[in-house]
């Protein structure tokens, strides 16, 4: 019997697939953004687009939006690819400052309470 836990290493989260409710793979988790004061994960950064890892963009998704689904061994979000095309994003190596204003912009886009 394998012990289960409510916590997971960030190393295991990074690279995990992200799907929409229709079962389409949107991408994978590239990074986690953690609140320095509370220690809570605020955003999972989705790597999406490009080809073979080249030309991909990073999309910060509010952590509240992700639900882990053991059936797909990945996270499921209530989004489709079209919604991601207009979402806040940045290129590899272009990480923005995650200020309150930037966080508000991301959360507002996804309709998540700040």
N, C-alpha and C positions, 0 to 999 in steps of 0.2 A: 504494500500500500504506500502510495506517495503522499507525503504530508502536503497539505495545502496551506496557503498563507494569503493574507490580504495585502501583502506588500510584494513588490517586484523590483529588481535591480533595473536602473535606467539602461544598463547594457543590454538587457533582454527586451526592453521596450523598443529601443532603436532598431530599425529594420523590420519591425512587425508590420504586416500588411494592413491597409485600411480599405474598407469596402463601403459602398453605399447600400441602402436597404434593398435595392434590386439585385445585389450580389456582384455588381461590377467592381473590380479592383480599381481604386483611385490612385494608389501609390503606396508609400510606406513611410513610417515615422523616421525622420532624419535626426531629430533632436528634441529635447524637452527644455522648456523655459520654466524655471523655478523661482518663486517669490523668495527673495533673500530674507525677508523678515519672518514670514509665516512658515516657510519651508514647503508650502503647497505647490504642486505643479499647476501652472497657469495655462500653458499652451503646449500642445504637441505640434511640432513642425512637420508638416506633411511634405514629402518630396514627390512632385507630380510633374508629368510632362517629359519632354525630351526623348532621347533614344539611347538606350544602354548607359544611362546615368549621365549623359552629356546633354547640356541645354535644359536641365531640369530647373524648376523654380521651387522655392520653399514657401509654404502656406501655413501661417500660424493658425491653428484651430483651437478655440477655447477647450480646455481639458474636459469641461462639463459636457461637451457634445459627444465625446467618445464613449462607446459602450463595448466592452470586450465580449466577444461571442466565441465560445469554445467550439461551436460547430464549424466555424471557418478559421479558427486559430488566429483571429485578428480582431481589429477594432471595426465597428460599424458606426457610420455617421449619417445623419439625415440630410445628405447632400447629393447632388449629381454633378457630373463633369461641367455642365454649363454654368452652374453656380460658382465653381472654382475659377472659371475663366475670368471672372470680374472681381474676384476676391483679392484682399490685400496679399501681396507676395513680394519676394525678393530673390535675387539670384544667389548662387553659391558664393560664399565669401563676402556677401553684401549685407550682413546681419544688421538690421536697424537697431536703434536704441529703443528698447521696450519701455518707453515712458508711459505715464498715465494716459497721455493724449493718443499715443499709438495703440495702446491696449483698448481704449474706448472706441477707436476707429475699427479695430478688428471685431470687438464684441458687438458693436452696433451693426456691422455688416451681417453677422450671423444671427442677430436678434437675441443675443445672450445678455442677461442682466449683468452689469458690471459690479 
